[in-house]
Amino acid sequence: MNIRAVPERWKVVITVMLGTFTVLLNNSSLNPAIPSFIKVFHTNAATASWLITIFLITMGMTMPLTGYLADRFGKKKVYLSGLALFVTASLLGSLSWGLTAVILCRGLQGMAGGLMIPLSLALIFEAFPKEERGKVTGIWGIAIMAAPMLGPTVGGIVLSLSSWQVLFLINVPTGLLGLLLGMRYLTAARSNPSRTFDSSGFITVTLGVGFILFALGRTTTTADLIAPLHILLFLAGAALLVLFVRMELVKEQPLLNVHIFKIRTYSLSVIVASVQAIAMFGSIFLVPMLVQHVYGYDAMMTGLVFLPSAICTGWFVTIAGKQLDRKGPKGMISTGLIITCAATAMLGMLQMNSPLWMIFVLMMLRGIGLGLSNMPATTAGLNAIPDELVAQGSAMNNVMRRLTSSLGMVVISIYFEVRKAQLLVVGYSLETGTLQVVREGFIGMSILILLTIPAAFFLKTPDFLRKKGARRTSSDTPQAKAPAATPKV
């Protein structure tokens, strides 16, 4: 492809897609590498899991800052700074001499991702008018939706052919390319030097999000859930977030303008996106249990099961984006939720003798449903708020999805362990007990999605579509269609 032949604003999309995809793919591709880190550094699973936990914590703590930083210094500078930090952390991670150094580099990667992910969408919104954003974010959504599903496949292939260091090194060339494209094609937005920093808001929201994500990241069993330290962190984090909201409601220049949650379409879009995030990450936990522990396939086959889902998600998110611009969010998002709900419920009905192809088909259907509902919901919500608040709205949407998906993963993992132990006691075999718990997990997620479907019907049709419909209606009236009267001579 000749980049010079691409319109300027589409170069923005290509640039931010490259950076976003690199960050998200790297994070999910490290999941299969945990056993390798345990073996190489002679550590245990709890310590090695910090490679995943620290990324989520630092990303969640950084995201609330993006709105202020974008206003103060400009979106382009902050985004490219985040990408430069990510490349540097990746390079240092590949050269790390011990597990502690690798974990610290992962923390830096999380901070970089926290700056980049919300601002990538804000940069796209800045380049395109509202009536074209559905199509554009549909294309950008390929990176957001497909990367977490492709990550385990990529990670498994890399580890089978090389070492864990390559999982860090592969970020460097794509990251450097993203930097070069960003410096060339991203527009330097006007900064606002008068924007004041909300220090009390920063302290309360970062500590609140950090405490909760830390506790969730360290909670995998019932004992962890009732551990005094974790309970204290949950309560302290919740109290700090409540205090943050109360303070932000009365400040003239808040760190995050929480008043946008009064806009119904934005609030409902966050709910839909959060539930679909739980469904997506919940399947990332349950499907490997099903494929490997019940049906006896290896990790490579597990990665292949996710592949058609990722392809369908990427394909249908572009279709949904185009339809969002033409017909609005209600029909498209509700259809996606219904398909996701049905496919998830059918995964909850699998038997010991169910063929593998059935799992492939159901995962494809889930990919279609996620593609039709997740990214369109986010786009519809951000379209409903003022353009100058898109960076903050994107940050809050991402933080909410991180918190809810982390909470969902904790609930699913604890339920899995407790329920499986109960079934083993009453006589289930390891395979049949695992299958029963996995089925119950999918049924639970399908019920949650089912409860979310009505929210899609309350999403507001964008103003530009209502005006277009009004113009079409007026042009169809008899007065408009009647021929002009012949002037008298």
N, C-alpha and C positions, 0 to 999 in steps of 0.2 A: 504494500500500500504506500502510495506517495503522500507523505504527510502534508506536503505543500498544497495538495489539491483538496484537502479537507477544510471545510469552513472553520473560521476561527473559534466559534463557540463550541464546535464539536471536538476541537483539540483540547478544550478544557475537560470535556467528558473523558476522553482517552487518557489524559494525564492523571486525573484523580482516580479513575478506574485502576490504573496500573499500581498506584500507591496503595489504595484500599485493598485490592486483591492480594498484594504482597504481604500486608500486615495480617489479614485474616487467615490466609492460607498457612502462613508460618505458625500461627498460634495453634491451629487444629492439627497440623502435621506433626507437632511435638508429642501429641498424646500417645502414639504407638512407641515413642522413644523412651518412655519412663522405665521399662525393664532394662533397657541398655544403660541408662544412667545409674540404675541400682547396681548393675554388674560392674561397670567401669569404675565407679567411685566407691564401691563397697559400702553402700548405705542401705537404708530401708525405704519402703514405699512411702511412708509418711513424710520423710525428708525430701525424697525425690518429687513428690507431688507439689512441692512449693514452686516448681518450675511452671506449673499451670496457675496455681493460686496467686502468686505474686504478680503475674501479668494482669489477672482480672482485677486485683485490688488497686494497683497503680493506675490502670486505665480508668476504673470507676472514679477514683479520686481526682484525676486530672480533667475529666470531661466537663465538670461544672465550670471550670476556668475558661473554656474556649470562647464563650460569648464575650466576656470582658476582654480577653486578649485580642480577639478579632476586632472589636471596636477600638481598642487602644492602639494597636499596632498594624492592623490590616489583616485580612484573611490570608492573603498570599504569603506574607512573611511568616505567620504562625504555622500554616500548613507545611511550608517548606522546611521550617525549623524542626517540626515534628518528624518529617521524613528523613532529614539529615541525622537526627538523633537515632532514629530507627536503624539506619545504615551503620552508624558508628557502633551502636550496641550489638548489632549482628556480627560485625567484624570482631569486636572484642569477645563476644560469646564463643566464636569459633576458636579463639586463641586462649580461652580460659584454662587455667591450670588446676582448678578445683571446682567442686560443686557449688561452693559459696559464691565464687566469682560468676559462674554461669547463672545462678539465681539472681544476682545483682544485675546482670546484663538483661535478664528477662524482665526485671522491674523497670529498667530504662526503656525497653521495648514497649511495655505497657503504657508508660507515660507518653511515649511518642504516638502510640495508637489512640490514646485519649485525646490528643490534639488533632489528629488527622481525620478520624472517622466522622465526627460531627461537622467539621469544616468542609469535608469533601462534598457533602450534600449542599451545604450553604453556598459553595463556589458554583455548583451547577445551577442552583436556583437564581443566583445572581446573573448568570449568563443567558437564561431562557425565561420567556414570559410564562405566566401561569397556564395558558392554554396549550403549552407544549411540554410542560414539565412531566406529565405522566409518561409520555413516550421516552423521554430522556432518562428519567429515574428508573424506568423499566429496564433500559439497557445497563445503567449503572448498577441496578439491583442484581444483575448476573454475578457481579463480584461479591456483593454482600451475602447473597443466598447460596451461591454455589461453592464459594471458598471453604466454609466450614464443613461441607459434605465431601469435598474433594481432598481436604487435608489429610484424613486418615489413610486414604489410598496413596497419596503422594509420599507421606511419611513412611508407610510400609515398604514401598518400592525403593526409596532412598536407603533405608536401613538394610534392606536385603542386598543392595549393591555396594554400599559404602558405609561410612561411619556417621555418628551423630553430628560431628562438626559440619558436615555438608548441609544439614538442616538450617544452620545459621548462614553459611557462605552463599547459599542460593539466593538469599535476600539482597546481597550486595550489588550484583549487576543490574537487577530490575529496579532496585532502589536508586542507584545512580542514574539510570535512564529516566526514572520518574523525576528526579531533581533537575536534570537538564531540560526535560520537557516543561516542567513547572516554571523554571526561570524564564523560559522562552515564551510560553503561551498563556500562563495565568496572568490575569489583569491585576495590577496593584490597586486595590480599593483605597479610598480615602480613609485615613485614620482619624481618630477623635482624641487628641491629646488632653482634652478637658475631662475625659471619662475618669471618674474616681474609682479607686479600688475599694471594694466592700470587704474589709479584712475580717470583720466578725462573721459575715456570711460565708467567707472562704473557710474559716476555721471550723464552723459548725457543720457545713455540708461535707467537707472533705473528711473530717473525723467521723461524722455520722455514717457516711457511705463506706469509709474504710473499715470501721468497727464491724458493720454488718457483713460486708463481704469477707472480712477475715474470719469471722465466726462461721459463716456459711461454708467457706472453703475448707475449714478444719473439721466440719461436722459430717461424718459418714456413718456413724452408728448411733444407737439410742443412748449409749453412755456419753458420747460426745454431745448429744443434744441437751442432756441434763447436767453437763459439767458446769460448775459454778462460774468459771471464767467465761465460757461461751454465753451463758445466761446473762452475765453482767455486760458483756459486749453487745448482745442483742438489745438489751434495755437501754444502755447508754447510747447506742447508735440511733435507736428509735427516738429517744428523748431529744437528741441533738438535731435530728431532722425535723421534728415538730417545732423546736425552737427556731430553726432556720426559716421555716415557712412563715411563722408568726412575725419574725423580724423583716423578712423580705416584703411582706404585704404592706408595710408602712414606710419603706425607704424610697427616696426619690430616685436613686441610682442603685438598684439592687444588683447583686451578682447574677441572679437569675430571676427573670420576671415571671413569678408564679401565677400572676393574674391571667396568663394565657390559658390556664386550666379551666377558666370560666367559659371559654369558647368550647361549646359542646362537641363539635366535630374533632377538634384537636384532642380533647380528653378521651373520646371514644376510640380515636385512632391509636392512642397509646395503649388502651386496654386490649384492642385487637392484636396489635403488634406484640405486646407482652405475652399474651396467651399463645400466639403462634410461635414465639421464641421458646416457650416452655415445651410446646409440642415438638419443635425441631431438636432441641438439646436433649429432651427426654428420650427421643428415639435414638440419639447417638449413644445413650447409656444402655437402653433396653435391647436394641437390635444385635449388638455383639454378644450379649448374653444368650439371645435366642439362637443365633447362627452357630456360635461356637460351643456353648455349654449344653444346648438341647439337641441340635442336629449334628454336632461333631465336626463342623468345617473349620478351616484354619483362618488366620487373621487376613490373609490375602482375599479369601472369598468374602469375608466381612466387608472389606473395603470395596469389593466389586458390587456388593448389594447396595451400597450408597451411591454408586456411580450413576445409574439411571435416574435416581431421584434428583441428583444434582443437575443432570442434563435437562430433565423436565422442568425443574424449577427455573433454570436459566432461560429456557425457551418460552415458558408461559408468563414469566414476569415481564417480558417484552411485549407480549400480546396484551396482557392486562394493562400495561402502561398506555398503549395506544387507545384502548377502549375507555380508559379513565378520562382521557382528553375529550373523547367523543360523547360519552354517555353518563359520566359521573361515577361516583364510587359505590353506590348502593348495590346494584345488581352484580357487579364484578366481585366485590369483596364478599358478599353473602354467598355467592356461588363457590368461591374458593374455600370459605369456612365449611360449607356443607360437604364438599368433596373431601377435605382434610378430616372432618369428623367421621364420615362414613368409612374412609380407608383405615383410619386409626381404630375404629370399632371392629372392623374385619380382621385387623392384626390381632385383636383380642379374642378372636374365635379360632385361631389356628390349633391344629391337633398334632400329635406326635408323628403321624404319617402324612402331614401336609407336604406337598412338593415344594422344592426350593423356588421354582418359577413363580409360585403364588406370592412369595415374599417380594420377589422382584417387581411383580405387577402392582402389589399394594404400595410398595415404596414409590413406584412411579406415580401412582395416583396421589399419594401424599405430596410428592414434589409438585404436581400440577396445582393442588390446592394451596400450597404455600406460595407458589409463584403468583397465583391469582389474588391473594389476599394480603400478604405481609407487606411488601413494598408499596402497593397501591394505597394501603391504609396509612402508611407513614406519609406518603406524598399528599394525600387528601388532607391530613391533619396539618401539615406545614403550609399548604396552600390556604388554609383557613385563617392563618395568623398574619399579622403585618410583616412585610418583607424584612424590615430592620430587626425583627426578632427571630428570624429563621435559624440563625446560629445557636441562639439560646434554646429555641424549641427543639432543634435537632439534638442538642446536648442532653436536655431533659428526657427526651424520648429514649436515647441510648442508655442513660443511667437507669431509667425505669425498667428497660428490657434486661439490663445486666442484673439488677436486683431480683426481678421476678424469676428469670431463668435460673439464677443461682439458687434461689429458694426452692424452685420446682425440682431441681436436681437433688437437693438435699432431701426433700420429702420422698422422692422416688427411690433414692439409694437406701435410705433408712428403712422405708417400707419393704424394699426388696430383701434386705438382710433379715429383718424381724419376721416377715411373713414366711420366708423360705425356711427359717429355723423352726417355725411352728409346723409347717407341713412335713418336714423331715421327722419330727417327733411323732406325728400321727401315722407314719408309715409310707409317705411318698418317697420315691427314689429321687436321686439328685436331679435327674433329667426331667421327670414329671413335675417335681416340685418347682424347679426353675421355670418350666413352661407355664405352670399355673400362675406364678407371681408375675411373669412377663405379661401374660394375658390380662391379669387384673390391672397392671400398670397402664396398658394401652386403653382398656375400658375406662379407667379413671380420667385419662387425658381426653378421651373422646367426649366424656360428659362435660368436662371443663370447656371444650371447644363448642359443644352444643349450647351451653349457657351464654356463650359470647355471640352467637349468630344474630340475636335480635339487635345487638349494638350496630351492626352493619346497616340496618334499615333506618337508623336515625342519623346517619351521616348526611351532612348538608350538601346539596348540589352546588358546585362552584358558581359564583356570580357570572363568570364569562359564558357558562353554558346556559344559564337562565336567560341572559340577554340574547344569546344566539337563538334560543327557542322562541323568545318573544318576537324577534325580528322575523323568524320564519312564520310564526302565526299571523303577524300583521300582513305579511306578503301574500297569505292565502285567503284573506278576507275578500268578500265580493267587491268591496270598493277598490281594493288594490288590483283585482283581476279585471274589473270593468274597463272597456276601452275608453280612451279619452274622448270627450264630447267634441264633435266637429265644430269648429268656430264659425260663427255667423259672418257672412260676407256683407 
